């Protein structure tokens, strides 16, 4: 578990997209008929190739962020209590780490903060560097609050004491917000399930029995049952992609967090379709 830089995320996404483009081009050159026959499967695999690596990196990065955010109230309270005993800010930060009040990624970032201040960097500059390295909503809010209070003339000791309770309140508010948004994610999954069931029932119970009737279902004009299968497969994959990204934006306030939902929906949808309405090439 560690920080994943934006550059690494962009490079991974770009390479994944490049692999898909090259693979599709090769298939088209080798056998264009294969491209048209297995178009739905190629679309499905392309989504996975593009999303899976990026989703893994994003999940690792978010775990790193969450580990830091969960311990920020402990850090602020520990520094505030240590300064109440007369310790300097640097010594208070060192004590919080030495006593293992914080651990993991946050302890490393605090050590870096202490080193910068020990080398003569001002508290404001060191805290700004700390904010930029982590770049998470809770840490950003905390750092901006402390920096503004410090620049307005307040003592750092009083700022940390006043901020300790505020940090815990912010974390509680975020937890409540996440809990309130979960029902909306369930709605997206339920809507996707309704679409899957409806598509299977339409193909198997409505379109398939009418395939031989030219007056009702013209194979040349609409493409027959095979055309409807292709339509529903492609619509399902697009719905999985967009619905998953919406779930990430609603549930975690980040579109990138929806990649895991998109992958799950696409895999489940394709497997159910594969059993319920097998592809045309079978």
Buried (B, 14 or more C-beta within 10 A) or exposed (E): EEBBEEEEBEEBBEEBBEBBEEBBEEBBEEEEEEBEBBBBBBBBBBBBBBBBBBBBBBBBBBEBBBBBBBBBBBBBBBBBBBBEEEBEBBBBBBBBBEEEBBEEBBBBBBEBBBEBBEEEBEBBEBBBBBBEBBEBEBBEBBBEBBBEBBEEEEEBBEBBBBBBEBBBEBBEEBEEEEEEBEEEBEEBBEEBBEBBEEBBEBBEEEBBEEBEEEEEBEEEEEBBBBBBBBBBBBEBBEBBBBBBBBBBBBBBEBEBBBBBBBBBBBBBBBEBBBEBBEBBEE
